[in-house]
Structure formats: structure tokens, C-alpha cells
């Protein structure tokens, strides 16, 4: 299969904030993702779609080095943030994860910690101690996550008292509090009901005005609704995920170039 060139990205007046160039992710020397290249454009939503096992989550986690939490994980190629390789010593890991936030499939607030302290936790971790500054940042993050109006009078309540959709928005606020450049979202609505799912989808459209978003989803309709650009990954013969096609979401869903993309979008497999 021919490799998708990083330069074959949708034309745009915006600059790529992240560049994934010939990336292969291995676990104990066995590839999980192989030779993937594409660019993540600033202030846009980029979705990754494909069947289970195609490497979407592995690739997403490699974009802020979370995959390294698995013993035996290695990566070749490069992932650059604003032109700097995130695997170089130029970006310390704690700094990297404040610049590239992560929201997981299942809401994971600190359940016994207060709503306020959940959102403030990242700020405190990276060293912010001024109470007034932290309070302003927490409020700003909750407003951005469309949660402020519903929690402003119960900030001392435990996060575990929130509904599932509210907990996911709290996790988004926690990530936003440190003002990341990129927000990675791994199937953020998979465990939510349709109403909460719609709220998160609408939220992505507001958030992309201030932060670049990369989202993994198994829901093709969701990808078509929320994303500007789309990457389709598929497991190859060696069971490693490969990039089949990358383009604007409109072209991926309405005029794909690769017959495998056509078959997947049509629901013939996956």
C-alpha cells in the first residue's frame, strides 16, 4: 500500500499545529501503527475513524506520549508540535501534557474531590498557587466547557455527584484549565446517552475556536458532523494500523479516493 504523504493534506490558510510524519508505534517490537503521516490543522477538528484494532487510540495516545505508559512501547518517525519534535528533550513531558490535553472514553474525574479542585488540579500540578488566578482559570475553563451555569453554586460538591455528561464536560474543563494548544479526545461520547452526546458534539464546535481538536470515534455519523478533516485507518496484513486516506471530512464521506474507504463508509465492513 502506498503511504499517504504528509504534504498531501487538505489545502488551508491555517498552519498545521501538529505534524505526524512516518510514525510507527511498536509494543515489544510488534507494530500497532505503521508509517502514518498527516497534519493536524490549527483551530480545526480532525477525526480518526476505522474499525476496532486499526490503531486509532494508539496513535492518539502517542500524540502526547501517553502510549509510553505501556511497557515496551517505542515510536519511530516524528510527531511535531509547532515544529518541535515532542519526543525530543526540548519539551519536558509535564509541559507537553499541559500543551496537549487528553479526554478519555470514560469520564475520569477524581470522584471524591470537589468540582473546583478537579478543574484546578492541573494548574496546581504545574505550579500555579495564586488563589485568585486559579479561581479565574477554573471559572474560565468551566464556561468554555459549557458547565459553569450548572455547577457555579455547588463548586464544593464532589465530582462524583455529577451526571455522566457533566462529568465528561468536567474532564474537558480540567484539560482546558491549563490552556492547551491541542485537545485529544478518545471516543468522548462512547459512554454517554444521546442528549449528553449531542452536548459534547456541539461543544467541540465551540471549542475549536480556541483549541485544536483531534477526536477518535467509531461513530461515522459523529465524525461527519463534528470534524473538518478526517483520517481513515485500517489494519494491514501484519495487523498494524495503516493510514488509508486523509482529506477533508466532506471528501472522505462524499468522494473518497480509495475503494476501501468507500466500502467502510458504506458499511460493508467494520
C-alpha positions in Angstrom: 0.0 0.0 0.0 1.3 3.5 -0.9 2.0 5.7 2.0 0.0 8.9 2.4 2.4 11.8 2.1 2.3 14.5 4.8 2.2 17.1 2.1 -1.0 15.7 0.6 -3.1 17.4 3.3 -6.2 19.5 2.5 -5.2 22.9 1.4 -5.9 25.6 4.0 -4.9 29.1 5.0 -4.2 27.8 8.6 -0.9 26.3 9.6 -0.6 22.7 10.9 -0.1 22.8 14.6 0.9 19.2 14.7 2.7 17.1 12.1 2.7 13.3 12.2 5.4 12.1 9.8 6.0 8.4 9.0 5.0 7.3 12.5 5.3 3.7 13.5 4.3 2.7 17.1 5.5 -0.6 18.4 4.8 -2.6 21.5 7.5 -5.1 22.4 8.8 -4.6 18.8 5.4 -5.5 17.2 3.9 -2.6 15.2 0.5 -1.4 16.2 0.5 1.6 13.9 2.8 1.7 10.8 4.1 4.6 8.6 1.3 7.1 9.3 1.7 10.7 8.1 -0.8 13.6 8.2 -1.0 17.1 9.5 -3.3 18.5 12.2 -4.5 22.0 11.3 -4.9 24.7 13.8 -8.3 25.5 15.2 -10.0 22.6 13.4 -11.4 19.3 14.4 -9.5 16.3 12.9 -11.3 12.9 13.3 -9.7 9.4 13.1 -12.1 6.7 12.0 -11.7 3.0 11.3 -12.6 -0.4 12.6 -11.6 -1.7 16.0 -7.9 -2.6 16.1 -6.9 -0.2 13.4 -4.6 1.8 15.8 -6.6 5.0 16.3 -6.3 5.1 20.0 -2.7 4.1 20.0 -1.9 6.9 17.5 -3.9 9.4 19.5 -2.1 8.4 22.8 1.3 8.8 21.0 0.4 12.4 20.3 1.1 13.3 23.9 3.2 10.3 24.7 0.6 8.5 26.9 1.3 5.3 25.0 4.7 5.2 26.8 2.8 4.1 29.9 2.7 0.6 28.3 6.0 -1.3 28.9 7.8 -2.0 25.7 6.3 0.9 23.7 8.6 2.6 21.2 8.0 5.0 18.3 9.8 5.8 15.1 9.2 8.7 12.8 8.3 12.1 14.3 5.4 13.9 15.8 6.0 17.7 15.9 4.1 20.4 17.9 4.7 23.8 16.3 7.7 22.4 14.5 9.3 20.8 17.6 9.6 17.1 18.0 7.6 16.1 21.1 9.9 13.2 21.7 13.0 15.4 22.0 14.3 16.9 25.3 13.2 20.3 24.1 9.7 19.7 25.5 9.6 18.2 29.0 6.9 15.6 29.5 4.9 17.6 32.0 5.0 20.7 29.8 4.0 18.6 26.8 0.9 17.2 28.5 -0.2 20.7 29.5 0.1 21.8 25.9 -1.6 18.7 24.5 -4.5 17.7 26.8 -6.5 14.4 26.8 -10.1 13.4 27.3 -10.8 9.7 27.6 -13.6 7.5 26.5 -15.0 7.1 30.1 -15.3 10.2 32.2 -12.5 10.1 34.8 -12.9 12.9 37.3 -11.4 12.5 40.8 -14.8 11.4 42.2 -14.3 12.4 45.9 -12.5 15.6 45.0 -14.6 18.7 44.7 -15.7 20.1 41.3 -13.4 23.1 41.9 -10.4 21.0 42.9 -10.9 18.7 39.8 -10.5 21.6 37.4 -7.8 23.3 39.5 -5.7 20.1 39.8 -3.7 20.5 36.5 -3.0 24.2 37.3 -1.7 23.2 40.8 0.4 20.4 39.3 2.3 22.7 37.1 2.9 25.1 39.9 0.2 27.8 39.9 -0.6 28.7 43.6 -2.1 32.2 43.4 -5.7 31.6 44.6 -7.3 34.4 42.6 -5.5 33.3 39.4 -6.6 29.7 39.9 -10.2 30.7 40.6 -10.3 32.8 37.4 -8.8 30.0 35.4 -11.3 27.4 36.8 -14.3 29.6 36.0 -13.0 30.3 32.5 -12.5 26.6 31.9 -16.0 25.7 33.2 -17.5 28.4 31.0 -15.6 27.0 28.0 -16.9 23.5 28.8 -20.5 24.8 29.0 -20.7 23.6 32.6 -20.3 26.8 34.6 -24.0 27.7 34.9 -25.0 24.3 36.2 -22.1 24.0 38.8 -21.3 27.5 39.9 -23.4 27.2 43.1 -22.0 23.7 44.0 -18.3 24.0 43.4 -17.5 22.3 46.7 -19.6 19.2 45.9 -17.8 16.0 45.0 -17.4 15.5 41.2 -19.0 12.0 41.6 -22.3 13.7 42.2 -22.4 14.9 38.6 -24.2 13.1 35.8 -22.2 11.2 33.2 -22.4 14.0 30.7 -21.5 16.6 33.3 -18.5 14.5 34.4 -17.2 14.4 30.8 -17.5 18.1 30.5 -15.8 18.5 33.8 -12.9 16.4 32.4 -12.9 18.7 29.4 -12.8 21.7 31.7 -9.9 20.2 33.6 -7.9 19.8 30.4 -8.8 23.3 29.2 -7.8 25.0 32.5 -4.1 24.9 31.6 -4.9 26.4 28.1 -3.6 23.6 25.9 -2.9 24.1 22.2 -4.4 20.7 21.3 -7.1 18.7 22.9 -7.1 14.9 22.2 -10.5 13.2 22.6 -10.7 9.4 22.6 -14.3 8.4 21.9 -15.5 11.0 24.4 -19.2 10.2 24.0 -19.0 6.4 23.9 -20.4 6.0 27.4 -22.9 8.9 27.2 -26.6 9.0 26.4 -27.9 10.7 23.2 -28.6 14.0 24.8 -25.2 14.2 26.5 -23.6 13.1 23.2 -25.2 16.0 21.4 -24.0 18.4 24.0 -20.4 17.2 23.7 -20.6 17.4 19.9 -22.0 20.9 20.0 -19.2 21.8 22.5 -16.5 20.7 20.0 -17.7 23.2 17.5 -17.4 26.0 20.1 -14.1 24.8 21.5 -12.3 24.7 18.1 -12.4 28.5 18.1 -9.8 28.4 20.9 -8.2 24.9 20.7 -7.2 22.4 18.0 -9.1 19.1 18.5 -8.2 15.6 17.4 -11.0 13.1 18.1 -11.2 9.3 17.8 -14.7 7.9 17.1 -16.2 4.7 16.0 -19.4 6.6 15.0 -19.0 7.7 11.4 -22.0 10.0 11.6 -20.4 11.7 14.5 -17.2 12.2 12.5 -19.1 13.6 9.6 -20.9 16.0 12.0 -18.1 17.4 14.1 -14.8 17.2 12.1 -13.2 19.3 9.4 -10.6 16.8 8.3 -10.7 13.0 8.6 -8.1 10.2 8.7 -9.3 6.7 7.9 -7.1 3.9 9.4 -7.3 0.2 8.6 -5.5 -2.9 10.0 -2.9 -4.2 7.4 -1.8 -7.7 6.7 0.7 -7.5 9.6 -2.2 -6.4 11.9 -0.7 -2.9 12.2 -2.9 0.1 11.6 -2.2 2.0 8.4 -3.5 5.3 7.1 -5.6 4.6 4.0 -6.8 8.1 3.3 -6.7 11.6 4.8 -8.7 14.5 3.4 -11.4 17.0 4.3 -14.3 15.2 6.0 -16.6 16.2 3.1 -14.3 14.4 0.6 -13.8 11.4 2.8 -17.6 10.9 3.2 -18.8 12.0 -0.2 -15.9 11.5 -2.6 -13.3 9.2 -1.2 -10.4 8.1 -3.4 -9.7 4.6 -2.1 -12.2 1.8 -2.6 -11.5 0.6 1.0 -12.7 4.0 2.2 -15.8 3.7 0.0 -16.6 0.2 1.4 -16.1 1.3 5.1 -18.2 4.4 4.7 -20.9 2.3 3.0 -20.9 -0.1 6.0 -19.7 -3.1 4.0 -17.2 -4.0 6.8 -16.1 -2.7 10.2 
